[in-house]
């Protein structure tokens, strides 16, 4: 039986763990050819051993434009082109706005914003007519204390998605974004988090989310792939997957 993504060529930027890896696994289960990227060599080696020749696992740093240029050539050589591009890059460093350092600010914008933009700039020429791009953004909520810079980086990415949706319309390429809320991933999206901090972040997220729980990686992957392949009359939108967090919903009393 042919898989739902049979014959499709997919690139997942930031596909070594968490939500990105969930997208990779679903693509493979559906029969797609996949190239994924990451920076952590330990994670990359583990996935090379796990997936073998079925997946192209590439070390690439989104903050390095020369790496991005090499990545574009690697995609051309291995896949020939792209039907689906998932730009799942992001790092966050928690700090009240008056304690944010210039170095921390620059790191977050370099990865989340500059990296996302130039990755698409280099890979867009390889995307086939009728293909799609999905960015990972973030739910824009008031529950974002100590995340001012991170939220700013993701707001910029959403604007990129909307403008690129217009610019790529003549090529039939759809561009959308998925905005996760609190999702149960190994790092919770926070750099250098400890087990204790992760547990506290889980508690806060469960309490803040109207549905009373974190989302799963599988739920986000389904949202990403829905926009990537099924929502063929949809472009320039942000699909929120946050358990009602962004809507400020309250359980019925």
C-alpha positions in Angstrom: 0.0 0.0 0.0 1.4 3.4 -1.0 2.2 5.8 1.8 0.4 9.1 2.0 3.8 11.0 1.3 5.2 8.5 -1.2 7.3 10.3 -3.7 7.5 13.5 -1.7 10.9 15.0 -0.8 11.0 16.7 2.6 13.6 18.8 4.4 13.3 19.4 8.2 15.5 22.0 9.6 16.0 21.2 13.3 14.8 17.6 13.0 17.0 15.8 15.6 14.7 15.9 18.6 11.3 17.0 19.9 8.8 18.4 17.5 11.1 18.3 14.5 11.9 14.7 15.0 8.2 13.9 15.3 7.6 15.5 11.9 10.5 13.4 10.5 9.0 10.2 11.9 5.6 10.9 10.4 7.1 11.7 7.0 9.0 8.5 7.0 6.0 6.5 8.0 4.2 8.0 5.1 6.9 7.1 2.6 8.6 10.4 2.1 12.3 10.9 1.3 13.7 13.0 4.1 16.8 15.2 4.8 17.0 16.5 8.4 19.5 18.9 9.9 20.8 19.7 13.4 23.9 21.0 15.2 24.3 18.5 18.1 26.7 15.8 16.8 25.6 13.3 19.4 22.0 13.6 18.3 23.0 13.4 14.6 25.1 10.3 15.1 22.3 8.6 17.0 19.8 9.3 14.2 22.3 8.1 11.5 22.5 4.8 13.4 18.7 4.7 13.9 17.5 5.6 10.4 20.5 4.4 8.3 20.4 5.2 4.6 16.6 6.0 4.7 17.3 9.5 5.9 20.0 12.1 5.0 21.2 13.4 8.3 23.2 16.6 7.9 25.1 18.8 10.4 24.2 22.4 9.6 24.3 25.6 11.7 21.5 28.0 10.8 23.6 30.9 12.1 26.3 30.3 9.5 25.4 31.4 6.0 28.2 29.3 4.5 26.6 26.2 6.2 23.3 27.2 4.7 24.8 27.5 1.2 26.4 24.1 1.6 23.1 22.7 2.8 21.4 23.9 -0.4 23.9 22.1 -2.5 23.5 18.9 -0.4 19.7 19.0 -0.9 20.2 19.5 -4.6 22.5 16.5 -4.8 20.6 14.2 -2.6 16.9 15.0 -3.2 17.0 17.0 -6.4 14.4 19.3 -5.1 11.9 19.9 -2.2 8.2 19.3 -1.9 8.0 20.2 1.8 10.2 22.4 3.9 9.8 22.6 7.7 11.8 25.3 9.4 11.8 24.3 13.0 14.6 26.3 14.5 14.4 28.0 17.9 16.3 28.6 21.1 15.1 30.5 24.2 16.9 31.9 27.2 14.7 33.0 30.0 15.3 36.4 31.6 13.2 39.4 32.7 13.6 42.1 30.0 15.7 44.3 32.2 18.2 41.4 32.7 18.6 40.4 29.1 22.2 40.6 27.9 23.2 41.7 24.4 24.8 38.3 23.9 21.7 36.5 24.7 19.6 38.8 22.5 21.9 38.2 19.6 22.0 34.4 20.0 18.2 34.2 20.0 17.8 36.4 16.9 20.7 34.7 15.1 19.0 31.3 15.4 15.3 32.0 15.5 15.0 34.8 13.0 18.1 35.3 10.9 18.6 31.5 10.6 15.1 30.9 9.6 15.1 33.7 7.0 18.3 32.8 5.2 17.5 29.1 5.3 14.4 29.8 3.3 16.2 32.2 1.0 18.7 29.6 0.1 16.3 26.6 -0.2 13.3 28.3 -1.8 14.8 27.9 -5.4 14.7 24.2 -4.8 11.1 24.0 -3.8 8.9 22.5 -6.5 5.7 24.2 -7.9 2.9 23.3 -5.5 5.3 22.7 -2.6 5.0 24.2 0.8 6.9 25.7 3.7 5.9 25.5 7.4 7.6 27.6 10.0 7.4 26.9 13.8 6.4 30.1 15.6 5.0 30.4 19.1 1.7 31.1 20.7 1.4 34.8 21.3 0.0 34.9 24.9 0.4 37.0 28.0 1.9 33.9 29.7 5.3 34.7 28.4 7.1 36.3 31.4 10.9 36.3 30.9 10.4 35.5 27.2 10.3 39.0 25.7 13.2 38.4 23.2 12.1 34.9 22.3 8.6 36.1 21.6 10.0 38.9 19.5 12.0 36.5 17.4 9.0 34.4 16.7 6.7 37.4 15.9 9.3 38.3 13.2 9.2 34.7 11.8 5.4 34.9 11.5 5.7 38.1 9.5 8.3 36.4 7.3 5.8 33.6 6.7 3.0 36.0 5.7 5.2 38.1 3.3 6.8 35.0 1.8 3.4 33.6 1.2 2.7 36.5 -1.1 6.1 36.5 -2.7 6.0 32.7 -3.5 2.4 32.6 -4.8 3.4 32.9 -8.4 5.3 29.6 -7.9 2.3 27.9 -6.3 4.2 27.5 -3.0 2.2 27.8 0.2 3.8 29.3 3.3 2.3 28.8 6.8 3.2 28.5 10.4 2.3 26.4 13.4 2.3 28.1 16.8 2.7 25.5 19.6 1.9 26.2 23.2 3.4 24.2 26.0 4.6 21.0 24.4 6.1 18.0 26.2 9.6 17.8 24.6 13.0 16.9 26.1 14.2 20.5 26.4 10.8 22.3 26.6 12.4 24.7 24.1 14.7 26.3 26.7 18.4 26.1 26.4 20.3 24.3 29.2 17.2 23.4 31.2 17.6 21.1 34.3 15.3 18.3 35.3 14.0 20.4 38.2 13.3 23.4 35.9 11.7 21.1 33.4 9.3 19.8 36.0 8.5 23.3 37.1 7.9 24.3 33.5 5.6 21.4 33.1 3.6 22.4 36.2 3.3 26.0 35.0 2.2 24.9 31.5 -0.4 22.5 32.8 -1.9 25.2 35.0 -1.8 27.9 32.4 -3.3 25.8 29.5 -7.1 25.7 29.5 -7.1 22.0 28.4 -5.1 21.3 31.6 -2.1 19.5 29.9 0.9 19.9 27.6 0.5 19.1 24.0 2.4 16.1 22.6 5.0 16.0 19.8 2.6 13.8 17.8 -0.1 16.5 18.0 2.2 19.2 16.7 3.6 17.0 13.9 0.0 16.4 12.7 -0.6 20.1 12.6 2.6 20.8 10.7 1.9 18.1 8.1 -1.7 19.1 7.7 -0.5 22.6 6.6 2.3 21.0 4.6 0.2 18.7 2.5 -3.5 18.7 3.1 -4.4 22.4 3.5 -4.0 23.0 -0.2 -6.2 26.2 -0.2 -4.4 27.7 2.8 -1.4 30.1 2.8 -0.1 32.9 5.0 -1.8 31.7 8.2 -0.6 30.7 11.6 -2.3 27.6 13.0 -2.3 27.7 16.8 -1.9 24.4 18.6 -1.9 25.4 22.3 -4.8 23.8 24.1 -6.7 27.1 24.2 -3.9 29.1 25.8 -3.7 31.9 23.2 -7.5 32.4 23.3 -7.6 32.9 27.0 -10.2 30.2 27.3 -11.4 29.2 30.8 -13.0 25.8 31.7 -16.7 26.0 32.2 -17.5 26.6 35.9 
